[in-house]
Amino acid sequence: MRALEAVGAKVVYIKLPVDLLVGFRGKNLLLEFKSSTGRLTKDQEKFISTWNGEVHIVQTPEEALTAVLGKEAMR
């Protein structure tokens, strides 16, 4: 969360159905953090498959920043 807030993103921990709601430069997206061995729950899989907005599954703060800022900004 701190890395996202450091670049100016508004971050809200919502826990369910995914971990974070992130707002950045007029764009809203959802982030789910998983460890390298973590798995989505059945409810999360269903939610993500039917959600019309952006959802990213990330493992590190760097991946979260890439999801929010875009790959070009992270070079």
C-alpha positions in Angstrom: 0.0 0.0 0.0 2.8 2.4 0.9 4.4 2.2 -2.6 1.0 3.0 -4.2 0.3 5.9 -1.9 3.9 7.2 -2.5 3.0 7.7 -6.2 -0.3 9.5 -5.3 -2.7 6.6 -5.5 -5.7 6.5 -3.2 -5.8 3.0 -1.6 -8.5 1.4 0.4 -8.2 -2.0 1.9 -11.5 -3.8 1.3 -10.4 -7.4 1.9 -13.4 -9.0 0.0 -13.9 -9.8 -2.8 -10.3 -8.7 -3.4 -7.7 -6.9 -1.2 -7.5 -3.3 -2.5 -9.5 -0.7 -4.3 -7.1 1.7 -5.9 -7.8 5.1 -7.5 -5.2 6.8 -9.6 -5.5 9.7 -12.1 -9.2 9.1 -12.7 -8.9 5.4 -13.0 -10.1 2.8 -10.5 -8.9 -0.8 -10.3 -8.9 -3.7 -8.0 -5.8 -5.5 -6.7 -5.5 -9.0 -5.2 -2.2 -9.8 -3.5 -1.2 -13.5 -3.5 2.0 -15.1 -2.4 3.8 -17.3 -4.9 1.9 -20.3 -3.6 -1.4 -18.5 -2.9 -4.5 -19.4 -4.8 -7.7 -17.5 -5.5 -10.8 -18.7 -3.6 -13.7 -20.0 -5.7 -15.6 -16.8 -4.8 -12.7 -14.7 -6.0 -12.4 -16.6 -9.3 -16.2 -16.1 -9.9 -16.0 -12.4 -9.0 -13.0 -11.7 -11.2 -14.4 -13.7 -14.2 -17.6 -11.6 -14.1 -16.2 -8.2 -13.1 -16.3 -5.6 -16.0 -13.5 -3.5 -14.6 -9.8 -3.9 -14.1 -8.6 -6.6 -11.6 -4.9 -7.4 -11.2 -3.5 -10.3 -9.2 -0.1 -9.3 -8.0 2.6 -10.7 -5.7 4.9 -7.8 -5.0 4.7 -4.0 -4.5 6.5 -3.6 -7.9 3.8 -5.6 -9.7 1.2 -3.4 -8.0 2.9 -0.3 -9.2 3.1 -1.7 -12.7 -0.6 -2.5 -12.6 -1.4 1.1 -11.6 1.2 3.1 -13.5 1.6 0.9 -16.6 4.6 -1.0 -17.9 6.0 2.1 -19.7 6.3 4.0 -16.4 8.2 1.2 -14.7 11.1 1.1 -17.2 
